[in-house]
């Protein structure tokens, strides 16, 4: 199974980039992971919230094929413990989906067309985090999930 992690915009802070790279490197031992940063929209002050979501939706949906399993990282999504997330990843890896795509949207969330295409919605927390921090939290949790699946001593219960 291949995992693609799509985000709108880039990670700017060096300490976050370093943390993300650390976990991406570790994940190479478990799965094929691809990070894709979609470009931030230009001239957003001239666009309404809905126009921004529409343009971001076009960029996101171009990256998704009908066979992909699309998961939105969304505040309205299901919250899992780390063990439950590991179970979710494990189930997806044995299913027929060749690619699972996790997406972090822009500052206003997702357009309705992206919600309609999505297979699942996942929330990392009830709290709000910066989009840059969410990237680090997600790749760390993905790494944690694989260590749980493999019974390795990273996660303690």
N, CA, C and O of each residue as an XYZ file, in Angstrom:
628
protein
N       0.843     -1.181      0.000
C       0.000      0.000      0.000
C       0.885      1.239      0.000
O       1.896      1.306      0.698
N       0.484      2.198     -0.786
C       1.176      3.487     -0.829
C       0.329      4.499     -0.069
O      -0.898      4.496     -0.167
N       0.988      5.353      0.679
C       0.310      6.433      1.395
C       0.798      7.753      0.824
O       2.000      7.992      0.706
N      -0.155      8.604      0.475
C       0.162      9.947      0.008
C      -0.406     10.926      1.024
O      -1.545     10.792      1.471
N       0.401     11.905      1.375
C      -0.013     12.928      2.334
C       0.043     14.268      1.607
O       1.120     14.778      1.298
N      -1.140     14.830      1.339
C      -1.258     16.070      0.579
C      -1.591     17.211      1.540
O      -2.480     17.108      2.386
N      -0.843     18.302      1.376
C      -1.105     19.500      2.175
C      -1.146     20.712      1.249
O      -0.518     20.731      0.190
N      -1.892     21.710      1.670
C      -1.934     22.968      0.928
C      -0.901     23.892      1.570
O      -0.970     24.179      2.765
N       0.041     24.347      0.776
C       1.103     25.217      1.279
C       2.318     24.422      1.717
O       2.326     23.192      1.657
N       3.335     25.129      2.154
C       4.600     24.513      2.541
C       4.850     24.682      4.032
O       4.285     25.559      4.685
N       5.712     23.816      4.550
C       6.173     23.958      5.923
C       7.344     24.926      5.900
O       8.316     24.717      5.174
N       7.253     25.971      6.686
C       8.266     27.023      6.655
C       9.260     26.920      7.806
O      10.445     27.187      7.608
N       8.818     26.546      8.987
C       9.681     26.542     10.159
C      10.664     25.380     10.125
O      10.278     24.229      9.918
N      11.945     25.696     10.333
C      13.011     24.695     10.236
C      12.818     23.557     11.237
O      13.046     22.396     10.900
N      12.401     23.876     12.458
C      12.246     22.825     13.471
C      11.139     21.844     13.093
O      11.240     20.658     13.404
N      10.091     22.314     12.435
C       9.032     21.419     11.980
C       9.497     20.583     10.788
O       9.215     19.387     10.715
N      10.211     21.218      9.853
C      10.758     20.475      8.716
C      11.652     19.342      9.194
O      11.585     18.223      8.686
N      12.496     19.651     10.185
C      13.415     18.649     10.723
C      12.645     17.486     11.348
O      12.996     16.325     11.138
N      11.604     17.791     12.108
C      10.796     16.739     12.722
C      10.078     15.892     11.686
O      10.039     14.667     11.800
N       9.515     16.533     10.684
C       8.821     15.811      9.615
C       9.787     14.889      8.893
O       9.477     13.720      8.660
N      10.949     15.403      8.540
C      11.959     14.592      7.842
C      12.380     13.389      8.686
O      12.600     12.301      8.153
N      12.491     13.580      9.992
C      12.871     12.488     10.903
C      11.889     11.325     10.782
O      12.302     10.176     10.631
N      10.594     11.620     10.848
C       9.592     10.553     10.806
C       9.391      9.999      9.397
O       9.117      8.809      9.243
N       9.520     10.826      8.380
C       9.430     10.336      7.003
C      10.550      9.337      6.747
O      10.330      8.298      6.126
N      11.738      9.647      7.218
C      12.875      8.730      7.058
C      12.599      7.403      7.781
O      12.874      6.333      7.237
N      12.063      7.471      8.988
C      11.736      6.258      9.742
C      10.646      5.437      9.053
O      10.677      4.207      9.085
N       9.698      6.112      8.439
C       8.579      5.419      7.802
C       8.996      4.616      6.573
O       8.274      3.709      6.160
N      10.130      4.928      5.990
C      10.597      4.204      4.807
C      10.768      2.716      5.079
O      10.739      1.908      4.151
N      10.946      2.350      6.338
C      11.103      0.941      6.704
C       9.766      0.187      6.712
O       9.746     -1.043      6.757
N       8.657      0.923      6.668
C       7.340      0.302      6.821
C       6.432      0.439      5.609
O       5.671     -0.477      5.296
N       6.506      1.571      4.927
C       5.541      1.836      3.861
C       6.136      2.803      2.854
O       7.143      3.463      3.107
N       5.489      2.865      1.718
C       5.861      3.860      0.712
C       5.028      5.107      0.995
O       3.802      5.082      0.884
N       5.696      6.191      1.359
C       5.025      7.446      1.709
C       5.482      8.539      0.764
O       6.675      8.716      0.520
N       4.513      9.268      0.238
C       4.816     10.412     -0.618
C       4.166     11.647     -0.023
O       2.971     11.649      0.274
N       4.957     12.694      0.150
C       4.441     13.981      0.613
C       4.264     14.887     -0.595
O       5.164     15.012     -1.425
N       3.101     15.515     -0.689
C       2.839     16.441     -1.783
C       2.320     17.750     -1.206
O       1.272     17.787     -0.562
N       3.064     18.817     -1.444
C       2.633     20.150     -1.032
C       2.007     20.838     -2.234
O       2.671     21.066     -3.244
N       0.734     21.165     -2.121
C       0.073     21.918     -3.182
C       0.404     23.393     -2.982
O       0.538     23.842     -1.844
N       0.536     24.146     -4.053
C       0.885     25.564     -3.890
C      -0.230     26.345     -3.202
O      -1.417     26.104     -3.425
N       0.190     27.288     -2.359
C      -0.802     28.178     -1.750
C      -1.395     29.050     -2.854
O      -0.722     29.381     -3.830
N      -2.634     29.407     -2.689
C      -3.292     30.254     -3.675
C      -2.721     31.665     -3.630
O      -2.345     32.159     -2.567
N      -2.661     32.299     -4.777
C      -2.194     33.680     -4.890
C      -3.393     34.626     -4.781
O      -4.522     34.254     -5.101
N      -3.134     35.834     -4.331
C      -4.148     36.899     -4.263
C      -5.410     36.471     -3.519
O      -6.523     36.737     -3.973
N      -5.237     35.811     -2.382
C      -6.394     35.318     -1.639
C      -7.254     36.438     -1.065
O      -8.432     36.223     -0.781
N      -6.688     37.622     -0.890
C      -7.483     38.747     -0.371
C      -8.583     39.143     -1.353
O      -9.599     39.714     -0.956
N      -8.379     38.842     -2.630
C      -9.372     39.156     -3.658
C     -10.396     38.036     -3.839
O     -11.330     38.165     -4.630
N     -10.214     36.929     -3.096
C     -11.116     35.784     -3.235
C     -11.977     35.614     -1.990
O     -11.531     35.872     -0.873
N     -13.198     35.183     -2.194
C     -14.049     34.860     -1.050
C     -13.588     33.527     -0.468
O     -12.796     32.810     -1.080
N     -14.085     33.211      0.701
C     -13.780     31.928      1.336
C     -14.190     30.769      0.427
O     -13.435     29.811      0.266
N     -15.374     30.852     -0.161
C     -15.855     29.780     -1.036
C     -15.009     29.668     -2.300
O     -14.751     28.560     -2.769
N     -14.578     30.787     -2.852
C     -13.721     30.747     -4.037
C     -12.380     30.080     -3.712
O     -11.851     29.313     -4.517
N     -11.841     30.375     -2.538
C     -10.588     29.739     -2.134
C     -10.773     28.232     -1.991
O      -9.946     27.453     -2.465
N     -11.860     27.822     -1.337
C     -12.112     26.392     -1.162
C     -12.329     25.703     -2.515
O     -11.903     24.564     -2.703
N     -12.982     26.383     -3.446
C     -13.211     25.823     -4.776
C     -11.891     25.605     -5.508
O     -11.675     24.547     -6.099
N     -11.015     26.593     -5.471
C      -9.721     26.471     -6.152
C      -8.854     25.389     -5.506
O      -8.190     24.626     -6.208
N      -8.858     25.321     -4.173
C      -8.095     24.276     -3.486
C      -8.669     22.892     -3.814
O      -7.922     21.928     -3.980
N      -9.994     22.804     -3.904
C     -10.639     21.528     -4.248
C     -10.183     21.039     -5.616
O      -9.922     19.849     -5.791
N     -10.083     21.937     -6.580
C      -9.614     21.555     -7.917
C      -8.212     20.964     -7.849
O      -7.926     19.954     -8.491
N      -7.336     21.600     -7.067
C      -5.959     21.109     -6.929
C      -5.924     19.741     -6.245
O      -5.180     18.852     -6.657
N      -6.726     19.584     -5.210
C      -6.754     18.318     -4.458
C      -7.312     17.194     -5.321
O      -6.710     16.125     -5.423
N      -8.459     17.437     -5.941
C      -9.133     16.369     -6.682
C      -8.364     15.933     -7.927
O      -8.565     14.820     -8.415
N      -7.488     16.790     -8.446
C      -6.626     16.391     -9.566
C      -5.641     15.304     -9.149
O      -5.155     14.547     -9.989
N      -5.350     15.227     -7.857
C      -4.365     14.268     -7.344
C      -4.981     12.919     -6.984
O      -4.261     11.979     -6.646
N      -6.305     12.818     -7.056
C      -7.016     11.627     -6.593
C      -7.595     10.858     -7.772
O      -8.233     11.437     -8.652
N      -7.365      9.536     -7.782
C      -7.962      8.677     -8.806
C      -9.181      7.977     -8.196
O      -9.335      7.968     -6.975
N     -10.047      7.392     -9.028
C     -11.218      6.687     -8.495
C     -10.856      5.508     -7.576
O     -11.649      5.144     -6.708
N      -9.683      4.915     -7.755
C      -9.283      3.772     -6.943
C      -8.718      4.184     -5.576
O      -8.634      3.351     -4.673
N      -8.337      5.435     -5.415
C      -7.731      5.890     -4.170
C      -8.753      5.964     -3.041
O      -9.934      6.236     -3.255
N      -8.263      5.716     -1.849
C      -9.071      5.861     -0.641
C      -8.697      7.217     -0.043
O      -7.582      7.399      0.446
N      -9.629      8.163     -0.083
C      -9.359      9.538      0.315
C      -9.821      9.785      1.749
O     -10.985      9.574      2.090
N      -8.880     10.238      2.579
C      -9.159     10.533      3.988
C      -8.842     12.004      4.236
O      -7.721     12.457      4.003
N      -9.832     12.734      4.708
C      -9.640     14.144      5.019
C      -9.280     14.298      6.489
O      -9.944     13.734      7.360
N      -8.243     15.051      6.759
C      -7.939     15.413      8.141
C      -8.780     16.652      8.422
O      -8.493     17.744      7.932
N      -9.817     16.458      9.215
C     -10.879     17.446      9.354
C     -11.361     17.476     10.795
O     -11.485     16.432     11.436
N     -11.631     18.661     11.300
C     -12.065     18.783     12.695
C     -13.358     18.020     12.989
O     -13.636     17.699     14.145
N     -14.145     17.729     11.960
C     -15.384     16.984     12.141
C     -15.233     15.485     11.947
O     -16.220     14.750     11.914
N     -13.996     15.039     11.820
C     -13.754     13.628     11.577
C     -13.750     12.785     12.835
O     -13.899     13.294     13.946
N     -13.577     11.493     12.642
C     -13.520     10.524     13.736
C     -12.195     10.693     14.472
O     -11.145     10.858     13.851
N     -12.256     10.649     15.784
C     -11.032     10.688     16.583
C     -10.669      9.276     17.005
O     -11.514      8.527     17.495
N      -9.411      8.918     16.811
C      -8.906      7.609     17.188
C      -7.822      7.756     18.246
O      -7.140      8.779     18.316
N      -7.673      6.729     19.064
C      -6.460      6.607     19.856
C      -5.367      6.150     18.894
O      -5.655      5.793     17.752
N      -4.138      6.158     19.341
C      -3.043      5.696     18.475
C      -3.223      4.232     18.099
O      -2.937      3.848     16.966
N      -3.694      3.410     19.033
C      -3.914      1.993     18.751
C      -5.050      1.824     17.745
O      -4.947      1.007     16.830
N      -6.113      2.575     17.899
C      -7.217      2.507     16.940
C      -6.779      2.969     15.553
O      -7.198      2.399     14.545
N      -5.941      3.994     15.499
C      -5.426      4.462     14.210
C      -4.559      3.385     13.567
O      -4.620      3.187     12.354
N      -3.759      2.691     14.361
C      -2.943      1.584     13.844
C      -3.841      0.495     13.256
O      -3.545     -0.053     12.194
N      -4.926      0.186     13.943
C      -5.875     -0.810     13.437
C      -6.477     -0.339     12.111
O      -6.619     -1.129     11.178
N      -6.826      0.928     12.029
C      -7.367      1.510     10.800
C      -6.366      1.364      9.651
O      -6.726      0.912      8.564
N      -5.117      1.744      9.892
C      -4.073      1.642      8.862
C      -3.881      0.187      8.442
O      -3.761     -0.110      7.254
N      -3.853     -0.706      9.410
C      -3.662     -2.118      9.115
C      -4.805     -2.664      8.248
O      -4.560     -3.402      7.293
N      -6.036     -2.306      8.577
C      -7.187     -2.747      7.778
C      -7.118     -2.202      6.361
O      -7.421     -2.914      5.403
N      -6.718     -0.932      6.223
C      -6.610     -0.328      4.896
C      -5.512     -1.018      4.093
O      -5.638     -1.176      2.879
N      -4.441     -1.429      4.762
C      -3.321     -2.032      4.039
C      -3.666     -3.414      3.488
O      -3.054     -3.857      2.516
N      -4.632     -4.098      4.091
C      -5.017     -5.415      3.586
C      -6.250     -5.357      2.685
O      -6.693     -6.378      2.160
N      -6.794     -4.159      2.512
C      -7.953     -4.008      1.623
C      -7.479     -3.875      0.180
O      -6.285     -3.974     -0.103
N      -8.394     -3.656     -0.698
C      -8.057     -3.577     -2.121
C      -7.502     -2.222     -2.535
O      -7.061     -2.063     -3.673
N      -7.512     -1.241     -1.636
C      -7.011      0.083     -1.999
C      -5.500      0.057     -2.212
O      -4.741     -0.324     -1.320
N      -5.083      0.461     -3.390
C      -3.649      0.509     -3.676
C      -3.022      1.757     -3.072
O      -1.823      1.776     -2.793
N      -3.812      2.785     -2.871
C      -3.284      4.057     -2.396
C      -4.278      4.673     -1.425
O      -5.473      4.755     -1.706
N      -3.777      5.097     -0.303
C      -4.594      5.852      0.635
C      -4.025      7.267      0.676
O      -2.823      7.461      0.858
N      -4.885      8.227      0.508
C      -4.473      9.626      0.462
C      -5.072     10.352      1.658
O      -6.288     10.364      1.853
N      -4.197     10.955      2.453
C      -4.609     11.805      3.563
C      -4.395     13.245      3.116
O      -3.369     13.567      2.517
N      -5.368     14.115      3.407
C      -5.286     15.498      2.950
C      -5.554     16.468      4.086
O      -6.498     16.304      4.860
N      -4.698     17.490      4.171
C      -4.931     18.644      5.039
C      -5.315     19.782      4.108
O      -4.559     20.121      3.198
N      -6.467     20.366      4.322
C      -6.944     21.437      3.456
C      -6.358     22.776      3.818
O      -5.445     22.876      4.638
N      -6.888     23.788      3.204
C      -6.443     25.154      3.450
C      -7.065     25.720      4.718
O      -7.671     24.985      5.496
N      -6.917     27.013      4.928
C      -7.351     27.638      6.173
C      -8.856     27.587      6.433
O      -9.287     27.717      7.579
N      -9.655     27.402      5.393
C     -11.109     27.374      5.560
C     -11.696     25.971      5.466
O     -12.916     25.809      5.427
N     -10.845     24.969      5.429
C     -11.345     23.606      5.323
C     -11.518     23.198      3.876
O     -10.822     23.687      2.986
N     -12.462     22.288      3.656
C     -12.640     21.691      2.331
C     -13.923     22.156      1.669
O     -14.911     22.465      2.336
N     -13.891     22.198      0.356
C     -15.079     22.469     -0.445
C     -15.983     21.236     -0.393
O     -15.507     20.123     -0.170
N     -17.252     21.431     -0.595
C     -18.223     20.337     -0.556
C     -17.862     19.212     -1.538
O     -18.117     18.044     -1.248
N     -17.286     19.540     -2.668
C     -16.914     18.508     -3.650
C     -15.854     17.558     -3.101
O     -15.838     16.380     -3.458
N     -14.972     18.053     -2.241
C     -13.952     17.203     -1.629
C     -14.603     16.317     -0.569
O     -14.282     15.133     -0.461
N     -15.515     16.890      0.210
C     -16.249     16.079      1.198
C     -17.020     14.954      0.509
O     -17.067     13.829      1.007
N     -17.620     15.262     -0.634
C     -18.395     14.247     -1.350
C     -17.515     13.122     -1.882
O     -17.948     11.971     -1.937
N     -16.292     13.441     -2.272
C     -15.381     12.418     -2.799
C     -14.719     11.592     -1.694
O     -14.302     10.457     -1.923
N     -14.627     12.162     -0.514
C     -13.887     11.520      0.579
C     -14.521     10.199      1.004
O     -15.742     10.044      1.014
N     -13.654      9.257      1.352
C     -14.104      7.980      1.898
C     -14.221      8.038      3.418
O     -15.091      7.395      4.004
N     -13.341      8.812      4.054
C     -13.330      8.936      5.509
C     -12.885     10.334      5.905
O     -12.250     11.052      5.132
N     -13.236     10.698      7.131
C     -12.739     11.929      7.745
C     -12.124     11.544      9.082
O     -12.689     10.757      9.840
N     -10.967     12.110      9.352
C     -10.221     11.810     10.561
C      -9.853     13.112     11.252
O      -9.417     14.060     10.599
N     -10.026     13.167     12.567
C      -9.618     14.328     13.350
C      -8.445     13.939     14.232
O      -8.489     12.915     14.914
N      -7.403     14.747     14.222
C      -6.251     14.470     15.078
C      -6.490     14.940     16.508
O      -5.840     14.465     17.440
N      -7.421     15.871     16.680
C      -7.708     16.401     18.009
C      -8.913     17.322     17.923
O      -9.281     17.779     16.840
N      -9.518     17.589     19.056
C     -10.577     18.598     19.096
C      -9.977     20.003     19.104
O     -10.663     20.985     18.818
N      -8.708     20.084     19.431
C      -8.023     21.368     19.423
C      -7.673     21.754     17.993
O      -7.641     20.911     17.096
N      -7.414     23.037     17.798
C      -6.983     23.528     16.498
C      -5.481     23.726     16.532
O      -4.942     24.328     17.461
N      -4.801     23.209     15.496
C      -3.359     23.363     15.364
C      -3.064     24.071     14.051
O      -3.882     24.066     13.132
N      -1.886     24.678     13.974
C      -1.482     25.276     12.698
C      -1.318     24.147     11.682
O      -1.022     23.008     12.042
N      -1.515     24.483     10.409
C      -1.376     23.476      9.364
C       0.034     22.902      9.332
O       0.224     21.733      8.996
N       1.017     23.718      9.678
C       2.397     23.230      9.694
C       2.590     22.195     10.798
O       3.261     21.185     10.583
N       2.019     22.428     11.965
C       2.155     21.477     13.069
C       1.410     20.175     12.777
O       1.879     19.095     13.135
N       0.278     20.277     12.141
C      -0.509     19.079     11.820
C       0.328     18.106     10.990
O       0.216     16.891     11.151
N       1.148     18.631     10.123
C       2.007     17.777      9.294
C       2.928     16.923     10.145
O       3.058     15.719      9.925
N       3.567     17.558     11.122
C       4.459     16.813     12.015
C       3.672     15.820     12.853
O       4.080     14.666     12.984
N       2.555     16.246     13.420
C       1.749     15.348     14.252
C       1.280     14.137     13.453
O       1.292     13.012     13.952
N       0.867     14.376     12.213
C       0.359     13.263     11.405
C       1.446     12.249     11.085
O       1.234     11.049     11.263
N       2.616     12.705     10.613
C       3.654     11.725     10.251
C       4.163     10.988     11.483
O       4.546      9.821     11.390
N       4.173     11.655     12.640
C       4.565     10.953     13.871
C       3.537      9.888     14.210
O       3.912      8.774     14.573
N       2.263     10.197     14.102
C       1.218      9.218     14.406
C       1.215      8.074     13.395
O       0.919      6.935     13.755
N       1.536      8.360     12.154
C       1.642      7.311     11.156
C       2.806      6.377     11.500
O       2.676      5.157     11.402
N       3.921      6.943     11.895
C       5.060      6.136     12.327
C       4.685      5.303     13.553
O       4.987      4.111     13.624
N       4.032      5.936     14.502
C       3.593      5.228     15.718
C       2.671      4.064     15.350
O       2.784      2.978     15.918
N       1.764      4.289     14.406
C       0.833      3.237     13.982
C       1.586      2.024     13.444
O       1.254      0.887     13.776
N       2.580      2.260     12.630
C       3.336      1.134     12.070
C       4.137      0.398     13.140
O       4.277     -0.824     13.074
N       4.661      1.122     14.120
C       5.385      0.423     15.195
C       4.422     -0.399     16.046
O       4.790     -1.463     16.544
N       3.200      0.081     16.214
C       2.178     -0.691     16.937
C       1.836     -1.948     16.147
O       1.775     -3.042     16.709
N       1.614     -1.794     14.850
C       1.281     -2.941     13.994
C       2.379     -3.998     14.067
O       2.087     -5.192     14.126
N       3.618     -3.571     14.064
C       4.758     -4.493     14.079
C       5.131     -4.963     15.494
O       6.026     -5.793     15.651
N       4.453     -4.437     16.517
C       4.752     -4.838     17.892
C       6.093     -4.312     18.389
O       6.718     -4.916     19.261
N       6.525     -3.205     17.843
C       7.814     -2.625     18.246
C       7.631     -1.691     19.449
O       6.530     -1.187     19.676
N       8.686     -1.460     20.210
C       8.557     -0.780     21.504
C       8.497      0.753     21.482
O       8.883      1.382     22.467
N       8.042      1.352     20.434
C       7.942      2.817     20.390
C       6.765      3.330     21.218
O       6.887      4.304     21.961
N       5.636      2.662     21.076
C       4.402      3.067     21.767
C       4.288      2.304     23.083
O       4.483      1.089     23.121
N       3.976      3.009     24.148
C       3.818      2.370     25.466
C       2.372      2.494     25.922
O       1.736      3.537     25.770
N       1.871      1.394     26.488
C       0.499      1.423     27.014
C       0.483      0.950     28.421
O      -0.578      0.900     29.044
